[in-house]
Amino acid sequence: MTQEQKKTVLVIEDERPLLEAIKAKLISSGFEVVTARTTEEGLNFLKDGVNIDVIWLDHYLLGSETGLDLVAILKKEESKWRNIPIFVVSNTASPEKVQSYMHLGVDKYYTKSDFRLDQIIGDIKQFLSTKNTE
C-alpha cells in the first residue's frame, strides 16, 4: 500500500447532522468515508469486503445494539477485523463504559463534548502514520 492511497474511515453514528459533519470534515482532511447508523450497517460494509482502515464509532446507535456490541464482535479472537483500529466518540463517558471499551481493545475513547472534530481527525492521522511506519 502506498502513502498516496487514501485511508478509508467507517463512521458509525446515529445522529444524521453529526454524521454528515464528520464525513465532510474527514473528506476535506483527505480520507475516503463510508457511513452507517447501525451496527448492522457497519458490519455489512466489512462483510462486503470494503477495505476499512479505521472505525469512528458512537456508543448509542439506531437499532437495539450499541457500539460496545459491535466492538465485542470485531475484537473476537477469530474475527478477521480484530486489528482494525477503533476510535469511540461518544457522549457517554461513565468510567465503567470507557473501561469496557478499553478492555475490549479500542484504540481511543473520546467524549464528544471535550474534543473538536479536527482534534480527533488529527489523532487518527497520527495513529495511522505511526502504524504505517511500524
N, CA, C and O atoms as a MOPAC input file, in Angstrom:
PM7 MOZYME 1SCF
protein

 N      0.84200 1    -1.18000 1     0.00000 1
 C      0.00000 1     0.00000 1     0.00000 1
 C      0.88700 1     1.24300 1     0.00000 1
 O      1.79500 1     1.36900 1     0.82200 1
 N      0.62500 1     2.13200 1    -0.90100 1
 C      1.44400 1     3.34000 1    -0.98800 1
 C      0.87100 1     4.43500 1    -0.09600 1
 O     -0.30500 1     4.41200 1     0.26900 1
 N      1.72300 1     5.38500 1     0.24400 1
 C      1.30900 1     6.50700 1     1.08400 1
 C      0.24300 1     7.34800 1     0.39400 1
 O     -0.56300 1     7.99000 1     1.06800 1
 N      0.22200 1     7.35600 1    -0.96300 1
 C     -0.71000 1     8.20500 1    -1.69000 1
 C     -2.14100 1     7.68900 1    -1.61100 1
 O     -3.08400 1     8.45700 1    -1.80300 1
 N     -2.31400 1     6.40900 1    -1.33200 1
 C     -3.65500 1     5.86800 1    -1.25600 1
 C     -4.39400 1     6.45500 1    -0.06700 1
 O     -3.86900 1     6.53000 1     1.04400 1
 N     -5.63400 1     6.87200 1    -0.33000 1
 C     -6.43000 1     7.43200 1     0.74800 1
 C     -6.84700 1     6.32600 1     1.71100 1
 O     -7.15200 1     5.20700 1     1.29900 1
 N     -6.85400 1     6.65400 1     2.98400 1
 C     -7.32800 1     5.73200 1     4.00800 1
 C     -8.84900 1     5.85800 1     4.08800 1
 O     -9.40600 1     6.94100 1     3.90400 1
 N     -9.50100 1     4.74700 1     4.36300 1
 C    -10.95100 1     4.74000 1     4.44700 1
 C    -11.39300 1     4.63600 1     5.89500 1
 O    -10.95200 1     3.75600 1     6.63400 1
 N    -12.27400 1     5.55000 1     6.28800 1
 C    -12.83400 1     5.56800 1     7.63400 1
 C    -14.29900 1     5.14400 1     7.54400 1
 O    -15.07200 1     5.69100 1     6.75700 1
 N    -14.66100 1     4.16300 1     8.36200 1
 C    -16.06000 1     3.78500 1     8.51700 1
 C    -16.57900 1     4.55800 1     9.72500 1
 O    -16.13900 1     4.33100 1    10.85200 1
 N    -17.52000 1     5.47400 1     9.47900 1
 C    -18.10900 1     6.27400 1    10.55700 1
 C    -19.46900 1     5.67100 1    10.89400 1
 O    -20.34300 1     5.56500 1    10.03400 1
 N    -19.63400 1     5.28000 1    12.15100 1
 C    -20.90700 1     4.71500 1    12.60000 1
 C    -21.45000 1     5.64600 1    13.67800 1
 O    -20.96500 1     5.66500 1    14.80900 1
 N    -22.46600 1     6.41300 1    13.30300 1
 C    -23.02400 1     7.48500 1    14.15100 1
 C    -24.51200 1     7.58400 1    13.82300 1
 O    -24.88500 1     7.61500 1    12.65000 1
 N    -25.36800 1     7.63500 1    14.85300 1
 C    -26.81000 1     7.64700 1    14.60900 1
 C    -27.37000 1     9.02000 1    14.27700 1
 O    -28.38200 1     9.10400 1    13.58200 1
 N    -26.75800 1    10.09000 1    14.74100 1
 C    -27.28200 1    11.43600 1    14.50000 1
 C    -26.85500 1    11.92200 1    13.11400 1
 O    -25.68400 1    12.22200 1    12.88300 1
 N    -27.83200 1    11.99600 1    12.18800 1
 C    -27.51200 1    12.31400 1    10.79600 1
 C    -26.74700 1    13.63200 1    10.61800 1
 O    -25.75900 1    13.64300 1     9.88400 1
 N    -27.15400 1    14.75100 1    11.25500 1
 C    -26.38700 1    16.00100 1    11.05500 1
 C    -24.92800 1    15.85800 1    11.49600 1
 O    -24.02100 1    16.34600 1    10.82100 1
 N    -24.70900 1    15.19500 1    12.61700 1
 C    -23.33700 1    14.98400 1    13.09500 1
 C    -22.58900 1    14.04100 1    12.15800 1
 O    -21.41200 1    14.25300 1    11.86700 1
 N    -23.26200 1    13.01800 1    11.69300 1
 C    -22.65400 1    12.07400 1    10.74600 1
 C    -22.18600 1    12.80800 1     9.48800 1
 O    -21.08100 1    12.57100 1     9.00100 1
 N    -23.02800 1    13.69700 1     8.96900 1
 C    -22.66600 1    14.46300 1     7.76800 1
 C    -21.50800 1    15.42100 1     8.04400 1
 O    -20.64400 1    15.60700 1     7.18700 1
 N    -21.48100 1    16.02400 1     9.22200 1
 C    -20.38000 1    16.93200 1     9.57900 1
 C    -19.05900 1    16.17100 1     9.68900 1
 O    -18.02700 1    16.63200 1     9.20200 1
 N    -19.10000 1    15.01000 1    10.32800 1
 C    -17.89900 1    14.18000 1    10.46600 1
 C    -17.40900 1    13.75500 1     9.08700 1
 O    -16.21700 1    13.83700 1     8.78900 1
 N    -18.33800 1    13.30100 1     8.24800 1
 C    -17.98900 1    12.85000 1     6.89400 1
 C    -17.32900 1    13.98000 1     6.10900 1
 O    -16.28000 1    13.77500 1     5.49800 1
 N    -17.93100 1    15.16900 1     6.11900 1
 C    -17.37800 1    16.30900 1     5.37100 1
 C    -15.98500 1    16.67500 1     5.87100 1
 O    -15.08900 1    16.95500 1     5.07400 1
 N    -15.80300 1    16.67200 1     7.18100 1
 C    -14.50300 1    17.03400 1     7.76300 1
 C    -13.43900 1    15.98500 1     7.40500 1
 O    -12.30100 1    16.33300 1     7.09000 1
 N    -13.81500 1    14.70400 1     7.45600 1
 C    -12.86200 1    13.64400 1     7.09100 1
 C    -12.47900 1    13.73300 1     5.61700 1
 O    -11.30500 1    13.59900 1     5.27300 1
 N    -13.45800 1    13.95700 1     4.74900 1
 C    -13.17600 1    14.05900 1     3.30900 1
 C    -12.24900 1    15.24500 1     3.04700 1
 O    -11.29500 1    15.13500 1     2.27600 1
 N    -12.53300 1    16.38300 1     3.69200 1
 C    -11.67100 1    17.55700 1     3.47900 1
 C    -10.27300 1    17.34700 1     4.06000 1
 O     -9.33500 1    18.06800 1     3.72000 1
 N    -10.14600 1    16.35700 1     4.93300 1
 C     -8.84100 1    16.03200 1     5.52000 1
 C     -8.12600 1    14.91900 1     4.75100 1
 O     -7.06600 1    14.45700 1     5.17200 1
 N     -8.70500 1    14.48700 1     3.62400 1
 C     -8.02600 1    13.53400 1     2.75600 1
 C     -8.42300 1    12.08100 1     2.91200 1
 O     -7.74500 1    11.20000 1     2.38300 1
 N     -9.50000 1    11.80800 1     3.62200 1
 C     -9.94700 1    10.42800 1     3.81200 1
 C    -11.07800 1    10.06300 1     2.86100 1
 O    -11.83400 1    10.92600 1     2.41300 1
 N    -11.18200 1     8.78600 1     2.56400 1
 C    -12.38900 1     8.21900 1     1.97200 1
 C    -13.29300 1     7.89900 1     3.15000 1
 O    -12.80100 1     7.55200 1     4.22400 1
 N    -14.61600 1     8.01100 1     2.97100 1
 C    -15.52600 1     7.79500 1     4.08800 1
 C    -16.71500 1     6.95500 1     3.64900 1
 O    -17.31500 1     7.20000 1     2.60300 1
 N    -17.04500 1     5.95700 1     4.46800 1
 C    -18.30600 1     5.23500 1     4.32900 1
 C    -19.03200 1     5.41400 1     5.65900 1
 O    -18.39700 1     5.47800 1     6.71100 1
 N    -20.36400 1     5.49500 1     5.61400 1
 C    -21.11300 1     5.78700 1     6.82900 1
 C    -22.18800 1     4.75900 1     7.09800 1
 O    -22.72100 1     4.12500 1     6.18800 1
 N    -22.49000 1     4.61400 1     8.37600 1
 C    -23.54300 1     3.71400 1     8.83300 1
 C    -24.18900 1     4.33000 1    10.06300 1
 O    -23.57900 1     5.14100 1    10.76000 1
 N    -25.43700 1     3.93500 1    10.32200 1
 C    -26.14100 1     4.45200 1    11.50700 1
 C    -26.50900 1     3.33900 1    12.48000 1
 O    -27.05200 1     3.60100 1    13.55300 1
 N    -26.21100 1     2.08600 1    12.10100 1
 C    -26.46500 1     0.94200 1    12.98400 1
 C    -25.24800 1     0.02100 1    12.96100 1
 O    -24.41500 1     0.09400 1    12.05700 1
 N    -25.15900 1    -0.84900 1    13.97200 1
 C    -24.06200 1    -1.81700 1    13.96700 1
 C    -24.20000 1    -2.74500 1    12.76700 1
 O    -23.19700 1    -3.14300 1    12.17400 1
 N    -25.43200 1    -3.09100 1    12.40300 1
 C    -25.65500 1    -3.99100 1    11.26800 1
 C    -25.13900 1    -3.39200 1     9.96400 1
 O    -24.47700 1    -4.07700 1     9.18300 1
 N    -25.44200 1    -2.10900 1     9.72600 1
 C    -24.94400 1    -1.45000 1     8.51000 1
 C    -23.41600 1    -1.44000 1     8.49100 1
 O    -22.80300 1    -1.69300 1     7.45500 1
 N    -22.80500 1    -1.14700 1     9.64000 1
 C    -21.34300 1    -1.13300 1     9.72300 1
 C    -20.75000 1    -2.49300 1     9.43400 1
 O    -19.77500 1    -2.61000 1     8.69300 1
 N    -21.34300 1    -3.52800 1    10.02200 1
 C    -20.86700 1    -4.89200 1     9.77100 1
 C    -21.03100 1    -5.28400 1     8.31200 1
 O    -20.18900 1    -5.99300 1     7.76100 1
 N    -22.10700 1    -4.82800 1     7.68300 1
 C    -22.32900 1    -5.17000 1     6.27500 1
 C    -21.22300 1    -4.63400 1     5.37700 1
 O    -20.82200 1    -5.30900 1     4.42800 1
 N    -20.71500 1    -3.41800 1     5.65900 1
 C    -19.58700 1    -2.89200 1     4.87900 1
 C    -18.39400 1    -3.83400 1     4.98800 1
 O    -17.73800 1    -4.14100 1     3.99200 1
 N    -18.12100 1    -4.28800 1     6.20400 1
 C    -16.99100 1    -5.18900 1     6.42100 1
 C    -17.22000 1    -6.53400 1     5.73300 1
 O    -16.31800 1    -7.06600 1     5.08400 1
 N    -18.41800 1    -7.07800 1     5.87400 1
 C    -18.74000 1    -8.36900 1     5.25600 1
 C    -18.68400 1    -8.28800 1     3.73300 1
 O    -18.34800 1    -9.26500 1     3.06400 1
 N    -19.02000 1    -7.09800 1     3.18400 1
 C    -18.98800 1    -6.91000 1     1.73000 1
 C    -17.57700 1    -6.69000 1     1.20400 1
 O    -17.37900 1    -6.54300 1    -0.00200 1
 N    -16.59800 1    -6.66600 1     2.09900 1
 C    -15.20900 1    -6.56300 1     1.66700 1
 C    -14.69200 1    -5.14900 1     1.47900 1
 O    -13.61800 1    -4.95500 1     0.91000 1
 N    -15.44600 1    -4.15200 1     1.95100 1
 C    -14.94500 1    -2.78200 1     1.86400 1
 C    -13.69400 1    -2.69000 1     2.73800 1
 O    -13.72100 1    -3.07900 1     3.90500 1
 N    -12.60100 1    -2.17800 1     2.17600 1
 C    -11.34400 1    -2.07700 1     2.91500 1
 C    -11.40900 1    -0.89300 1     3.87600 1
 O    -11.33400 1     0.26200 1     3.45400 1
 N    -11.54500 1    -1.18100 1     5.15200 1
 C    -11.67200 1    -0.14400 1     6.17600 1
 C    -10.35100 1    -0.05000 1     6.93700 1
 O     -9.83300 1    -1.05300 1     7.42900 1
 N     -9.81300 1     1.16700 1     7.02700 1
 C     -8.54600 1     1.38200 1     7.73400 1
 C     -8.74500 1     1.76000 1     9.19400 1
 O     -7.88500 1     1.49300 1    10.03300 1
 N     -9.87700 1     2.38200 1     9.49500 1
 C    -10.16800 1     2.80100 1    10.87200 1
 C    -11.67900 1     2.97200 1    11.02000 1
 O    -12.37800 1     3.31100 1    10.06500 1
 N    -12.16500 1     2.72900 1    12.24300 1
 C    -13.59300 1     2.88200 1    12.52200 1
 C    -13.78400 1     4.00900 1    13.53300 1
 O    -13.13600 1     4.03700 1    14.58000 1
 N    -14.68700 1     4.94200 1    13.20400 1
 C    -15.11000 1     6.03500 1    14.09000 1
 C    -16.46900 1     5.60900 1    14.60000 1
 O    -17.40900 1     5.50900 1    13.81100 1
 N    -16.60800 1     5.35400 1    15.89200 1
 C    -17.78600 1     4.68800 1    16.42600 1
 C    -18.42400 1     5.44400 1    17.57700 1
 O    -17.75000 1     5.85100 1    18.52300 1
 N    -19.74600 1     5.62700 1    17.48300 1
 C    -20.51800 1     6.18700 1    18.58700 1
 C    -21.00700 1     5.03000 1    19.46000 1
 O    -21.04200 1     3.88500 1    19.01000 1
 N    -21.38300 1     5.32600 1    20.69900 1
 C    -21.91400 1     4.26800 1    21.57200 1
 C    -23.38500 1     4.00500 1    21.26500 1
 O    -23.77500 1     2.87500 1    20.96800 1
 N    -24.19800 1     5.05900 1    21.34100 1
 C    -25.63000 1     4.88500 1    21.07600 1
 C    -25.87800 1     4.98100 1    19.58200 1
 O    -25.49600 1     5.96000 1    18.94100 1
 N    -26.52200 1     3.95500 1    19.03100 1
 C    -26.78400 1     3.87400 1    17.60100 1
 C    -28.25100 1     3.53000 1    17.38300 1
 O    -28.95200 1     3.14800 1    18.31900 1
 N    -28.71400 1     3.66700 1    16.13500 1
 C    -30.06300 1     3.22300 1    15.81900 1
 C    -30.11400 1     1.70500 1    15.94500 1
 O    -29.10500 1     1.02800 1    15.74600 1
 N    -31.27400 1     1.17700 1    16.27200 1
 C    -31.39200 1    -0.26700 1    16.44400 1
 C    -31.14100 1    -0.64700 1    17.89300 1
 O    -30.98200 1     0.21800 1    18.75400 1
 N    -31.10800 1    -1.92800 1    18.15200 1
 C    -31.00500 1    -2.39700 1    19.54100 1
 C    -29.56600 1    -2.57200 1    20.02800 1
 O    -29.33600 1    -2.69800 1    21.23000 1
 N    -28.60400 1    -2.58200 1    19.11800 1
 C    -27.21300 1    -2.80500 1    19.52400 1
 C    -26.46000 1    -1.49300 1    19.66600 1
 O    -26.72500 1    -0.52300 1    18.95600 1
 N    -25.51400 1    -1.48600 1    20.60100 1
 C    -24.68100 1    -0.30400 1    20.82500 1
 C    -23.31000 1    -0.49900 1    20.17300 1
 O    -22.99700 1    -1.56300 1    19.64000 1
 N    -22.52000 1     0.54600 1    20.23300 1
 C    -21.15100 1     0.44000 1    19.75200 1
 C    -20.37200 1    -0.62800 1    20.48800 1
 O    -19.51300 1    -1.28900 1    19.90400 1
 N    -20.66800 1    -0.80300 1    21.77100 1
 C    -19.98300 1    -1.82400 1    22.56700 1
 C    -20.26400 1    -3.22100 1    22.01600 1
 O    -19.37700 1    -4.07400 1    21.99200 1
 N    -21.49800 1    -3.45000 1    21.57600 1
 C    -21.83800 1    -4.74500 1    20.96500 1
 C    -21.00300 1    -4.98100 1    19.70600 1
 O    -20.52200 1    -6.08900 1    19.47100 1
 N    -20.83700 1    -3.93400 1    18.90300 1
 C    -20.05600 1    -4.06000 1    17.66700 1
 C    -18.58800 1    -4.34500 1    17.98300 1
 O    -17.96800 1    -5.20100 1    17.35100 1
 N    -18.03700 1    -3.63200 1    18.95300 1
 C    -16.63100 1    -3.85500 1    19.32000 1
 C    -16.43000 1    -5.30000 1    19.78000 1
 O    -15.43100 1    -5.93100 1    19.43600 1
 N    -17.37700 1    -5.81800 1    20.55400 1
 C    -17.27300 1    -7.20200 1    21.02700 1
 C    -17.21200 1    -8.17700 1    19.85400 1
 O    -16.47400 1    -9.16100 1    19.90000 1
 N    -17.98300 1    -7.90700 1    18.80800 1
 C    -17.96700 1    -8.76500 1    17.60900 1
 C    -16.63400 1    -8.62300 1    16.87000 1
 O    -16.01600 1    -9.62000 1    16.49700 1
 N    -16.19600 1    -7.38400 1    16.66200 1
 C    -14.99400 1    -7.13300 1    15.85800 1
 C    -13.70900 1    -7.59400 1    16.53900 1
 O    -12.76000 1    -7.98400 1    15.85900 1
 N    -13.66300 1    -7.55700 1    17.85500 1
 C    -12.43100 1    -7.87100 1    18.56800 1
 C    -12.33000 1    -9.33500 1    19.00500 1
 O    -11.37900 1    -9.70900 1    19.69200 1
 N    -13.29900 1   -10.16500 1    18.61300 1
 C    -13.19700 1   -11.59600 1    18.93500 1
 C    -11.91700 1   -12.16000 1    18.33600 1
 O    -11.46100 1   -11.70700 1    17.28600 1
 N    -11.35100 1   -13.13700 1    18.99900 1
 C    -10.07100 1   -13.71300 1    18.57000 1
 C    -10.10200 1   -14.20400 1    17.12700 1
 O     -9.13100 1   -14.03500 1    16.39000 1
 N    -11.21500 1   -14.81200 1    16.72300 1
 C    -11.27400 1   -15.37400 1    15.36200 1
 C    -11.72700 1   -14.35000 1    14.31700 1
 O    -11.79300 1   -14.67200 1    13.13100 1
 N    -12.03500 1   -13.13500 1    14.73900 1
 C    -12.52700 1   -12.12000 1    13.81100 1
 C    -11.41300 1   -11.63100 1    12.88100 1
 O    -10.31800 1   -11.29400 1    13.33000 1
 N    -11.70800 1   -11.59900 1    11.59400 1
 C    -10.71700 1   -11.08500 1    10.63900 1
 C    -10.61200 1    -9.55900 1    10.70800 1
 O     -9.74800 1    -8.96500 1    10.06400 1
 N    -11.49600 1    -8.92600 1    11.49300 1
 C    -11.48600 1    -7.46600 1    11.61900 1
 C    -10.90100 1    -7.00100 1    12.93900 1
 O    -10.92500 1    -5.80300 1    13.22100 1
 N    -10.38200 1    -7.89100 1    13.75200 1
 C     -9.96900 1    -7.50900 1    15.10500 1
 C     -8.81100 1    -6.51000 1    15.13400 1
 O     -8.59800 1    -5.85600 1    16.15500 1
 N     -8.06100 1    -6.37700 1    14.04200 1
 C     -6.93000 1    -5.44100 1    14.03800 1
 C     -7.26800 1    -4.07300 1    13.46300 1
 O     -6.39500 1    -3.21000 1    13.37000 1
 N     -8.52800 1    -3.86300 1    13.07600 1
 C     -8.91800 1    -2.53500 1    12.58800 1
 C     -8.95900 1    -1.58300 1    13.78300 1
 O     -9.64100 1    -1.86600 1    14.76700 1
 N     -8.24500 1    -0.46900 1    13.71400 1
 C     -8.28400 1     0.48700 1    14.82700 1
 C     -9.69700 1     1.04200 1    15.00700 1
 O    -10.39500 1     1.31600 1    14.03000 1
 N    -10.10800 1     1.20400 1    16.26100 1
 C    -11.42600 1     1.74200 1    16.57000 1
 C    -11.27100 1     2.94200 1    17.48600 1
 O    -10.63100 1     2.86800 1    18.53500 1
 N    -11.87400 1     4.05600 1    17.06800 1
 C    -11.90500 1     5.28800 1    17.84900 1
 C    -13.35400 1     5.51700 1    18.25400 1
 O    -14.19900 1     5.79700 1    17.40400 1
 N    -13.64600 1     5.40200 1    19.54000 1
 C    -15.00200 1     5.62300 1    20.03600 1
 C    -15.15500 1     7.10700 1    20.34200 1
 O    -14.34300 1     7.69200 1    21.05900 1
 N    -16.21500 1     7.71100 1    19.78600 1
 C    -16.50600 1     9.12300 1    20.00500 1
 C    -17.95900 1     9.18000 1    20.47300 1
 O    -18.88300 1     8.98700 1    19.68300 1
 N    -18.15000 1     9.44600 1    21.76200 1
 C    -19.48200 1     9.31600 1    22.33800 1
 C    -19.74400 1    10.35800 1    23.41100 1
 O    -18.81100 1    10.91100 1    23.99400 1
 N    -21.02200 1    10.62300 1    23.67000 1
 C    -21.40800 1    11.47900 1    24.79300 1
 C    -21.40500 1    10.69500 1    26.09300 1
 O    -21.42900 1    11.28100 1    27.17600 1
 N    -21.37500 1     9.38700 1    25.99300 1
 C    -21.42500 1     8.51300 1    27.15900 1
 C    -20.01000 1     8.25700 1    27.64300 1
 O    -19.21500 1     7.61100 1    26.96100 1
 N    -19.70400 1     8.76800 1    28.82300 1
 C    -18.32100 1     8.64200 1    29.29200 1
 C    -18.23200 1     8.15800 1    30.73000 1
 O    -17.31900 1     8.54800 1    31.45800 1
 N    -19.16600 1     7.31500 1    31.14700 1
 C    -19.04600 1     6.79400 1    32.50800 1
 C    -17.76200 1     5.97300 1    32.57900 1
 O    -17.39300 1     5.31300 1    31.60800 1
 N    -17.08500 1     6.00900 1    33.71600 1
 C    -15.83700 1     5.24400 1    33.83900 1
 C    -16.02300 1     3.76800 1    33.48500 1
 O    -15.13300 1     3.15500 1    32.89500 1
 N    -17.17500 1     3.19700 1    33.84300 1
 C    -17.42700 1     1.78800 1    33.54000 1
 C    -17.50500 1     1.54800 1    32.03500 1
 O    -16.97500 1     0.56200 1    31.52200 1
 N    -18.17400 1     2.46100 1    31.34000 1
 C    -18.33100 1     2.30200 1    29.89800 1
 C    -16.97900 1     2.44200 1    29.19300 1
 O    -16.63000 1     1.63400 1    28.33300 1
 N    -16.23100 1     3.46900 1    29.56700 1
 C    -14.89700 1     3.67300 1    28.97900 1
 C    -14.03800 1     2.44000 1    29.24200 1
 O    -13.35800 1     1.94900 1    28.34100 1
 N    -14.06900 1     1.94400 1    30.47200 1
 C    -13.29400 1     0.76000 1    30.84300 1
 C    -13.69400 1    -0.44700 1    29.99500 1
 O    -12.83800 1    -1.21600 1    29.55700 1
 N    -15.00200 1    -0.60700 1    29.76400 1
 C    -15.48000 1    -1.73700 1    28.95100 1
 C    -14.91800 1    -1.66600 1    27.53500 1
 O    -14.45700 1    -2.67000 1    26.99300 1
 N    -14.95700 1    -0.48300 1    26.94300 1
 C    -14.42100 1    -0.31100 1    25.58800 1
 C    -12.91500 1    -0.57800 1    25.55300 1
 O    -12.42200 1    -1.29800 1    24.68500 1
 N    -12.20300 1     0.00400 1    26.49600 1
 C    -10.74800 1    -0.15000 1    26.50100 1
 C    -10.36700 1    -1.61400 1    26.73700 1
 O     -9.41400 1    -2.11600 1    26.14200 1
 N    -11.10900 1    -2.28700 1    27.60000 1
 C    -10.84200 1    -3.70200 1    27.88800 1
 C    -11.01600 1    -4.55900 1    26.62700 1
 O    -10.28800 1    -5.53000 1    26.42200 1
 N    -11.99100 1    -4.18600 1    25.78600 1
 C    -12.21600 1    -4.93500 1    24.54500 1
 C    -11.16400 1    -4.62500 1    23.47300 1
 O    -11.03400 1    -5.36600 1    22.49800 1
 N    -10.42000 1    -3.53800 1    23.65300 1
 C     -9.32900 1    -3.26300 1    22.72600 1
 C     -9.50600 1    -2.09400 1    21.78300 1
 O     -8.84200 1    -2.04000 1    20.74700 1
 N    -10.40600 1    -1.12900 1    22.11700 1
 C    -10.46900 1     0.05100 1    21.25800 1
 C     -9.18700 1     0.84900 1    21.42200 1
 O     -8.50900 1     0.75600 1    22.44500 1
 N     -8.86300 1     1.63200 1    20.40600 1
 C     -7.59500 1     2.35900 1    20.43000 1
 C     -7.68400 1     3.68400 1    21.18100 1
 O     -6.70300 1     4.13300 1    21.77400 1
 N     -8.85100 1     4.30400 1    21.15400 1
 C     -9.00100 1     5.59000 1    21.83800 1
 C    -10.47600 1     5.83300 1    22.10800 1
 O    -11.33700 1     5.41500 1    21.33400 1
 N    -10.76500 1     6.52300 1    23.23000 1
 C    -12.13600 1     6.85900 1    23.59500 1
 C    -12.20600 1     8.36400 1    23.79500 1
 O    -11.44200 1     8.92700 1    24.57900 1
 N    -13.12400 1     9.01400 1    23.08500 1
 C    -13.30500 1    10.46000 1    23.19100 1
 C    -14.71200 1    10.76900 1    23.68900 1
 O    -15.67800 1    10.12100 1    23.28600 1
 N    -14.81900 1    11.76000 1    24.56300 1
 C    -16.11800 1    12.29600 1    24.92400 1
 C    -16.38400 1    13.45300 1    23.96400 1
 O    -15.59400 1    14.39200 1    23.87800 1
 N    -17.51400 1    13.37500 1    23.23800 1
 C    -17.80800 1    14.35600 1    22.18900 1
 C    -17.64700 1    15.79700 1    22.64700 1
 O    -17.09200 1    16.62300 1    21.92300 1
 N    -18.12800 1    16.10000 1    23.84500 1
 C    -18.11400 1    17.49500 1    24.30700 1
 C    -16.70700 1    18.01100 1    24.62500 1
 O    -16.50800 1    19.21900 1    24.75400 1
 N    -15.74100 1    17.11700 1    24.75000 1
 C    -14.38900 1    17.51900 1    25.13900 1
 C    -13.42100 1    17.69900 1    23.97200 1
 O    -12.31600 1    18.20600 1    24.16100 1
 N    -13.82200 1    17.29000 1    22.77000 1
 C    -12.90000 1    17.32900 1    21.62800 1
 C    -13.58300 1    17.88600 1    20.39000 1
 O    -14.76400 1    17.62700 1    20.15500 1
 N    -12.84400 1    18.64600 1    19.60600 1
 C    -13.32800 1    19.11000 1    18.31200 1
 C    -13.04800 1    18.03200 1    17.27100 1
 O    -12.15400 1    17.20400 1    17.44400 1
 N    -13.81900 1    18.05300 1    16.19300 1
 C    -13.63200 1    17.05700 1    15.12800 1
 C    -12.19800 1    17.06800 1    14.60300 1
 O    -11.60700 1    16.01000 1    14.38700 1
 N    -11.63600 1    18.26500 1    14.39800 1
 C    -10.28100 1    18.31900 1    13.83400 1
 C     -9.23700 1    17.73500 1    14.78800 1
 O     -8.21400 1    17.22100 1    14.33500 1
 N     -9.47900 1    17.80400 1    16.10400 1
 C     -8.54800 1    17.17900 1    17.05400 1
 C     -8.57800 1    15.65200 1    16.90000 1
 O     -7.53300 1    15.00100 1    16.87600 1
 N     -9.77200 1    15.10000 1    16.79800 1
 C     -9.91900 1    13.64800 1    16.66900 1
 C     -9.33200 1    13.18900 1    15.33400 1
 O     -8.63200 1    12.17800 1    15.27400 1
 N     -9.61600 1    13.92500 1    14.27500 1
 C     -9.08400 1    13.56700 1    12.95600 1
 C     -7.56000 1    13.64600 1    12.95700 1
 O     -6.89200 1    12.80200 1    12.35800 1
 N     -7.01400 1    14.64900 1    13.62200 1
 C     -5.55600 1    14.75100 1    13.74600 1
 C     -4.97000 1    13.54700 1    14.45600 1
 O     -3.92600 1    13.03000 1    14.06000 1
 N     -5.64500 1    13.10000 1    15.50800 1
 C     -5.18800 1    11.90600 1    16.22800 1
 C     -5.24700 1    10.67100 1    15.34200 1
 O     -4.34400 1     9.83400 1    15.37600 1
 N     -6.30400 1    10.55700 1    14.55300 1
 C     -6.43600 1     9.40300 1    13.65100 1
 C     -5.31200 1     9.41800 1    12.61700 1
 O     -4.69600 1     8.38700 1    12.34800 1
 N     -5.05000 1    10.59000 1    12.04200 1
 C     -3.95400 1    10.69600 1    11.06100 1
 C     -2.61900 1    10.30100 1    11.68200 1
 O     -1.84300 1     9.55200 1    11.08800 1
 N     -2.36500 1    10.80600 1    12.87000 1
 C     -1.10400 1    10.48900 1    13.54900 1
 C     -1.03000 1     8.99600 1    13.85700 1
 O      0.01300 1     8.37400 1    13.65600 1
 N     -2.11700 1     8.42400 1    14.33900 1
 C     -2.16900 1     6.99900 1    14.65500 1
 C     -1.86100 1     6.16900 1    13.41500 1
 O     -1.04900 1     5.24600 1    13.46900 1
 N     -2.51100 1     6.49800 1    12.29100 1
 C     -2.31100 1     5.73100 1    11.05800 1
 C     -0.89300 1     5.90200 1    10.51700 1
 O     -0.31500 1     4.94200 1    10.00800 1
 N     -0.32300 1     7.10200 1    10.61500 1
 C      1.04500 1     7.28900 1    10.10400 1
 C      2.04400 1     6.54100 1    10.98900 1
 O      3.03500 1     6.01400 1    10.48400 1
 N      1.79900 1     6.48700 1    12.28300 1
 C      2.66700 1     5.72900 1    13.18600 1
 C      2.54200 1     4.24500 1    12.89700 1
 O      3.53400 1     3.51700 1    12.88000 1
 N      1.32000 1     3.80600 1    12.67000 1
 C      1.05800 1     2.38700 1    12.38500 1
 C      1.74300 1     1.96900 1    11.09000 1
 O      2.24600 1     0.85000 1    10.98600 1
 N      1.76300 1     2.86500 1    10.09800 1
 C      2.36700 1     2.53600 1     8.79700 1
 C      3.88900 1     2.47000 1     8.85400 1
 O      4.51400 1     1.84200 1     7.99900 1
 N      4.48800 1     3.11200 1     9.85100 1
 C      5.94900 1     3.09500 1     9.93000 1
 C      6.46200 1     1.96200 1    10.79700 1
 O      7.66900 1     1.73300 1    10.86900 1
 N      5.55800 1     1.24800 1    11.45800 1
 C      5.99000 1     0.13500 1    12.33100 1
 C      6.39600 1    -1.05800 1    11.51900 1
 O      6.78500 1    -2.08300 1    12.07900 1

